[in-house]
Amino acid sequence: MLNLNEFIDYVEKLNPNEPEFLQAVTEVSEDVIPYINEYHPEYADLKILERIVEPERVVSFRVAWMDDNNNIQINRGYRVQMNSAIGPYKGGLRFSPTVNLSILKFLAFEQVFKNALTSLPIGGGKGGSNFDPKGKSDNEIMRFCQAFMTELYRHIGAETDVPAGDIGVGSREIGYLFGQYKRIQNNFTGVLTGKGLQWGGSYIRPEATGYGLLYFVECIFDSMNDDLKGKVVAISGAGNVAYYAAEKALSLGAKVITLSNSTGVLYDKEGFTLEKLDHIATLGRNLQAYTEKYPSATFHANEKPWQFKCDIALPCATQNELDADDAKTLIKNGCVCVAEGANMPSTAGAIKVFHKAKIAYAPGKAANAGGVAVSGLEMSQNSIGQQWHASKVDDRLKAIMNNIFKTCIRYGKEKDGYINYLKGANIGGFIKVAEAMKAQGVL
């Protein structure tokens, strides 16, 4: 029998000063440990959970590069290879000054369950650097990416570990990283996903996380004999995930009223249109400039989107952006569904508020799995030397999100009929990894 408090104490002692990682482990353990004790005590004997929370490998390395003024700069690079029980490590690279080992371990841990839920043969990993691409020239970013890959190439491969993009790592960075890998290894292989369409990339990849998020939300409303037509949606973030989530929401008949970044919230009471979204894409970080062209909108500096009345909230920015007070405000204002486009954007306190109110709360490991799902499909296309049409990829994405939804229903339905999507995602993902680890012996 596993004891939850004893297990969390055990993890905390092994991983001191890593709050994000501990938060992610606690969130999973609260659902998985009771399940193990009731249905699979053999998992406790085999110490499956203890092994899952311990990365198979953590690589840390120095990245030295030359800026445009010929000054040597030094950053730290990481790759956390968390679990490969069901396939090669798969997970993004994040370039941000906020990157540290706790954040990457939490992301890699979440990735294990997210990837398992897709039913694709991919394990979980994550990596990145404390390098900040903002304000850097293209040449500086290229030199950094080349220096980063000069070390990372030793630890990755198409059948070993396949990184992708994340915050601070877009198509430009993936191109530079791939080019350096190809130069060093002298081969053209699917070692990275998120590549350009002309050189091994997949259709729908930029849109995948945002589209997949809305496909999951659509499943939630279908299960309630409802749809998204006329629903008011508040979205945080203004990057790829938020943009394409807004685009897909509009196509499903919803009204999107907010986007945001670290400077504040853009609120358009009339709702965004595709034309308005295209205009936002030209503004960079200056969201306030939107109000000059569309005076019906207002910009709220240093605020969050959750103050505005909505039916659906989609946090798509960063971890722990939505706290308990925000959650209470959303409930008070009539929100009936919260689905995460970012990784762990809701605090533990916020999640408790959602569950107490019995609203539909979809965690990131389920709702934002569309990105890694299409990355997995890109790997499949690379392995057979094909590029599937956009409609085929989109159909596969819809099917994967629907299957994830069904898994959440299967393991998350409570006795009173409430669907605990977090519980369903945690247990559903855990079982697949646990069974693979059990079959492969002690590793």
Secondary structure, 3 states (H helix, E strand, C coil): CCCHHHHHHHHHHHCCCCHHHHHHHHHHHHHHHHHHHHHCHHHHHCCHHHHHCCCCEEEEEEEEEECCCCCEEEEEEEEEEEECCCCCEEEEEEECCCCCHHHHHHHHHHHHHHHHHCCCCCCEEEEEECCCCCCCCHHHHHHHHHHHHHHHHHHCECCCEEEECECCECHHHHHHHHHHHHHHHCCCCCCCCCCCHHHCCCCCCCCHHHHHHHHHHHHHHHHCCCCCCCCEEEECCCCHHHHHHHHHHHHCCCEEEEEEECCEEEEECCCCCHHHHHHHHCCCCCHHHHHHHCCCEEEEECCCHHHCCCCEEECCCCCCCECHHHHHHHHHCCCCEEECCCCCCECHHHHHHHHHHCCEEECHHHHCCHHHHHHHHHHHHHHHCCCCCHHHHHHHHHHHHHHHHHHHHHHHECCCCCECHHHHHHHHHHHHHHHHHHHHCCC
